Amino acid sequence: MTALYVHIPFCKRKCNYCDFVSYAGKEALIDAYVNALVRELGTKELGTGGPETIFFGGGTPTLLEPRHFEQIIKTVAAVFRPPSRNGDLKVAATSEITIEANPGTADKAKLKALRALGINRLSIGVQSFNDRHLTMLGRVHDSATAKRFYQDARAAGFENINLDLIFALPGQTLAEWKADLRQALELDPEHLSVYNLQIEEGTPFAGKFTKADEEVELAMYEAAIDTLTAAGYKHYEISNFAKPGRECQHNLVYWRNGNYLGVGAGAHSHVNGQRWSNPNCLEEYLSRVASHELRVSDPETRDPRPETIFLGLRLLDGLAQEHFNGFEREVKELIADGLLTADGSNYKLTRKGLYLGNLVFAKFV
């Protein structure tokens, strides 16, 4: 197994833009949920050697206590391989273990305890350094808390940190976005993920705000590319930038359409061409694990080429031309439109294509 994703659906407060599988006010279910994760993991045939990456996503995983992560990590180690002679249950083969975190949800002592468990990458949901925008987004922290949390993480021993930022916010100016980028660079993280705001149905933003003007959004995206690459970050995926060698190995598995197993409410899996998912509802997930009826439907097998193409094109290096056999007409049209280009033996998005990626991907699905 290449990658393991563990979904933690608990939040202090649901953000105004969020349509992820996450719940506020259900912290009383945390112990039961972790026990369910352990039971689900125990049903998997995961082979030996351990996953190459583990990613704790959410929600806000840092609402859990270190003992919860110790329970999960020990279970992963025991399922993937038997204990060593000395009883050591560390996931020795795992090179990257990431945990998502929101500022203000863990103090320095908790961060140190998480680092001691072998969690070696932290992804912090900063989203903005502008307090007005943070309030509008419904975040539980302010800018000062975010910066303090980052420094606490460094002091706790985290040497690989990602910051999430969102642009094209309602009322956000280009100058404000550039200020966010400058403040992020002052912290000197190893990785930055920058996303344009998506207004999803069913969220408090739906019906209240409309998508930002395309010219403004494009200017913000280009500002991110120019600012971060000038600062030495490699633009390796549409929305992601990393210092050399600090690319997110877990997400690269997704973009390369590799094998990954997802556990927890709403988690998705892709193993050897088959895809399936767990129920989104927290209580339904707990009930199904308890009754040994977790799977909502049988694994689905479908033509992998479209997903391989649109996932692979998200990477700045692109994808080998052989993957596009049968799509010659689509490729020719995209090249003529200036959205796709040939680079050696690969096809990859142009600068224009990076911004209009969804138009490109639609050609192959």
Phi, psi and omega in degrees: 000132185277313187219147178235127176250131179241115184268129178244106193269014185265141178221152171294318180207139179285125181289154187293342183253358194273129173239021177286168175282092182209151186221135174259147176081013180243027182298338179297343181266002186301311182300315180297323181293315179297320176298323178293319176302316180297318179294319179297315179301325181293344179269354187272146172258094192258356179081203183235165175097340178084158178289151177284332176219150171231138182228117174266107183244172183206205011061193180232088183304329183288002169286338177285160178270158178307327181297329178293316180292324176298318179299316181291313183296320177297322179294317178302313181297319182291325181286319182287327181202154178291158179301149176287173184300327181271008177083005181291126182247022177291148179277081192297328185280350184281122182267339184217120174238114184253144170231131173282144183214145172252137179307138177089001182255005177203135176270180184298323181295318179294319179299320177297319181294321178294319179296322181294337179281355180103359175289117191241006177220133182241131177245109188261125178277078179284310179071317177198155172255012180257115186298327178296318179289323178298319177297315180298323179288342182086021179289155183267002183235165170247180185297317181298321178296321180297315181293321179294320179298318178299314180294323176297322179295318177299315181296333180280354175106008178281119181252003180223100186234134172252145171244130172268134175228148178240136176238177185063041177282155177304122178080359181285136177263163177299321179298320179294321178294318177297326177294321176300316180297318179298316181293325176296317181293329177298330178282337176064053176286163178281339188211146176225132174246123182237124185234142172280143182298130173251126179265108187260147177298144178088357177260160178302337179285334183296128181085345180261322180235156174246162181300145182298156175304135186299322180294321178293316180298318178296318179299322179291319179296315179294326176297321178296314180300310184295317184292314186284322178292325177295334180273004175100007178273139176275126175275099189251347177213157188317314186249007190232141184226139183216150167293156183308127179082002183251019176300148180287109184293326180295311182292332176299329176298316178298310186293337176266008178057041180274187180277132173210147178247132177247134176236150181108173182298128177076002184287143180251151178229150175218109183226118176052045176086353178258141181234142174204169181216159176268161179298144181286325185291127183301311183293323178294320177301312180299318181295317183291323176296318181296327182263006179061033179233051188292315189293126180287322181211166178292151178305141181255130176249127179218170180304119184282347188299311181303316180291322177300321181290306187287335173285316181294327179289345174294335180280139183296333178285343179080205189218145181303139184300335181298334180290345185261009177302129184096349179243032185299320181295316180297318179297315180300317180294318182292323176295317179298328180276358179076021182258340183225149179216155175271135178224096186065235180266007182249157161255140178215162179290143170281176176301318176296320180293331177300318182284327182255034184304321183297328176293323178292311185299325182299337180291342188245005181240000000 
